[in-house]
Amino acid sequence: MTGKDDITHEKNRIEKNALYLVATPIGNLADLSERAKKVLSEVDFIAAEDTRNAVKLLSILGIKKPLVSYFEHNKRERGEEILAKMGDSQSCALITDAGTPAISDPGEDLVKLCYERGIKVIPIPGACAMVTALAASGLMAGRFPFEGFLSVAKAKRREHLESLKSEVRTMVFYEAPHKLKRTLADMLAVLGDRRVNLAREITKLNEEFYLTTLEYAIQKYKDREPIGEFVIVIEGAPPETAENPLLALTVEDHVAHYLAAGLSKMDAVKAAAKDRGCAKSEIYRVINNK
């Protein structure tokens, strides 16, 4: 007769010719599951975003495994190498520096390749900054789009935000500290003032969830530099705002609409700022820095 422990062991046995997506802690090492530890200790090799960080984690766990670096700039050639190894009946665990692989991560490409080549993909759930921040945001969490990182290119970043200004669902973004001020300013200019939760250093010693508005968030960091990785959770547009056709225009075209209607530049800027729920200075910043 098969015992309970045998059933559990069988269910969690490591399969050959398979890719395991292993979520790693985003700050607190205690968040690593027992199943994740088992997988990392029993797969044939591990593909990691940064092998130096992987070595530190594995050392703490007392695990020694062959490592393969897999990151944005080598994902094409290394992806083929990893697939070849799994094709030889080896099992691989994919880990990122923190959180769940393939979420705003080059692991997304490896997963697609596995499906194309008939290689099984097995997720090992765990920490994910996006979901954690949303759950603790205090904003509507039933329906949401995840937008990842905004582009560092000004035009693309603005275009991305413009495409979301009529989105009524809560939105989630990732952002690096050195880009936070610029991103918040662009959000205010394009989306108007809205409630936002800035989740910082999640699960770490200096963890912070700051529910405020875009204007107050900008003021908070006016005279200080942001520290730590951020998840920005911002509320969607109210239905009446989402239905305003002028908000489908770029800031420049919005102002141009009022200029064509005979308003002075000052009044056109004032009217556009009122429509968007932001300060006139933000409208001026956009049209003057185009």
N, C-alpha and C positions, 0 to 999 in steps of 0.2 A: 504494500500500500504506500502511495506517495505522500510524504509528509508536507506540511505547510512550507517549511524551509526549502524543500526541493522544488516546490512549485514556484516560489519566489525566485530562486536561483535560475531556474529554467527560463522564466519570463525575462529576466535581465541578463541573460547570457550574451556575450559579445559575438556578433555575426561577422563573418568574413565578407570581403567584397562589399563593404558598407562604409558610408560616411556618417559619422556621429557629429551633430552640431551641439557642442557642449557650452552651455551658458556659464560664464565665470563671474565672480563677484564684481560689483561696480564700486566697492569700497570696503565693505565689511566681509572679511574672509569666512565668517561663520555662515554666510548665506550660500556657500557651496554645498550642494546636496550630496548625500551619501551615494546616490546613483551616479552623479557626475564623477565623484572620486573613483568609483568602481570602473567606470568606462575609461577614464584617463589612465588607470593603472593596468588595464587589460588590453587595450587596443595595440596594434602593431607599431603605429607611429602617430605623431601629433603634428598637425599643421598649425602654425601660429602666426598672428599678425606681427608680433615682435618676439623673436626667440629669447631675447634677454629677459623680457618680462615673464615669458613662459617658464624659463629656468627658475626664476625666483618663486613662482607659484608652485611648481612641481617639487622644488626643494623643500618647501614648507610641508608639503604633503608626503614627502619621502618617496617620490616617484621618479624613476629614471626611464626615459623613453627617447628613441630617435626623434629629432625635431626637424621640420622642414619649414623655412620661412615662406609665408604666403601673405602678400600685401598688395596694395593698389598698383604699384609700379612693376611688379613681377608676376601678377596673377595669370597672365596668359601662358607663359612658359612653365611656371610652377604648377599651374592647374593641370597641364598635360602630364607632368611628372607624377603628380598625386594620383591622377586617374590611372596611369599605367601601373602604379604600385597596387592600387585597389583591384585592378584587373587581374593581378597575380594573386588574388585571394587574400590580400591584406586588408585590415581594417584601419580606418583613420579617424581621429578625433580632430575637429576643427575648432579652434578657440580664437577669440579676439582679445584685445588688451583688457576689455571690461565689458560685461554684458552678453547679449545674445548674438552669435554670429549671423551674418547675412542681413542684419537690420542696420541700414546706412553703413554698409561694410562690404568689402570686396568678396566676402564669402557668398554673396548672392550669385555671382558668376559661377562659382564652383558647384553650387546646388543645381543651377540650370544645366551645367555640363553633365552632372551625374544623371539627371533625368534623361538627357539625350543619349547617354551611353548605357542606360539600363542598370545603373548602380543605385542601390537602395540608400535612401537618406533617412536617418533616424534622429529626431530632435530630443535633446535632454533639457527639459525646461529649467529655468532659473531666473536670475536677475535680468531685468530689462529696464533701463532708465526711463524710457518713454512711458511704459505702462505705470511704473512706480510714481512718476511725477504726475501723471494724469489722475491717478486714483487719489492722490493727496492734495490736488489742486484747489478743491472747493468750487470748481466749475463743472458744468454739465459733462458727464463722462460716458453717457450711453451711446453716443455716435460721434466719431471723430476721424478726421484725416490726419495722417502723420506725414509731415512735409520734410523731415530730415534737416540737412544743413542748407542754408541759403548760399547762393553763389557768391564768391568774393568779387566777381565782376559787377560793378554798379548797375549797369543796364539790365543784366540778367536777373540780378537780385530784385530790382524794381519790377521787372516784368513778372517774376514769380509772385510777388505780393499783389500786384494788380490783378492777377488771375484769381486771387482768393478773396477779394474784398466783398464779394456777394455771398461768400460761404457762411451759412448759418450755423454749422456745427463747430464745436470747440476744435481748435487746431493745435498741433504739437510740433515744435521745432527743436533741433539741437543747435547749440551755438558755443563757440570758443570764447573765452573771456576777452581776448583782445579785439573781438569783433562785436561784442555785445552792444556797446553804445551806438555804433553805427546802425546796427540792426533795429534797435528799439526806435531810433529816430526815423528810420525808413518806415517802420510799421505804423508809427503815429501819423506820418505824412500821408501814407497810402490808405490805411485802414481806419483812421480816425481814433479818438481816444476810446479804449476799451479796457475791461478788466483783464488782468494778466497775472499769472503766477510764475515767478522766477524760482525754479527749483535748482539749488546749487549744492554741489558736493554731496549728492544723495548717498546715504548710509555711512558717510564718513564722519569724523569727529566734528567738523564745522558745518554739518548739514543744515540747510536753511530752505524753507518754503515761504516765499514772500508774495502774498496776495495783495495786489494793488491795482493801479491803472497805469497805462503806458506813460502818461505825463508824469506821474509821481515816480515811476521807475526811472525815467530819464533824470529827474531831479536827484534821486538817490545817488546815482553814479556820476553826477555832474562834476564833483570835486574829489572823486576817489576812483581808483582803478578796480574793475571787477576781478575777482579771484575765484578760480575753480571752473570746472566744466558746468555749463548751464543747460537745462531743459526749459524752454519757454512754452507755457501753456496759455493760450489766448482765446478768449471767448469769440464766438462767431458773430456775424452781423445780425442785428435785430431785423425781423421780417420787413419792417417799413424801409429800413436802410437798404436792404438787399434788393428791394423792388424799385429803388430810385435809379432810373436809366443813366443819369449823369455820373453815377458812381462806377459805371462800366467803362468810363473814359480814363485815360491817364491824367495825372495832375495837370500836365501842360495843356491837354485838350480840354480839360474841365474849365480852366481859366480862359482859354481861347473861346469857349462857348459863350461865356458872359461878355467877353470883349466884343464878339460878333453881334451880341444883342444890344450894344451901345454903352455898356458900362465902362467907366474909367478903369485903369489897371488896378488901382487901389481897391475900388469897389468890387471888381471881378475877383480879386484875391480874397477879399472879405467874404464874398458869397460862396466861393469854393470851399473856404475854410469852415464856414457854417455847415455846408452840406456834409462835409467829411468829419465834422466833429473834432477838428484840430485847430491849433493856433495859426494865425496868419503867418507868423515867422516861419513855420514849417513849410507852408506853401511857397513862400518867397525863396526858402532854401532850395527847394526842388527846382523851381523854374530858373533860378539864377545859377545853379550848378550843373545844368544839363550839359 
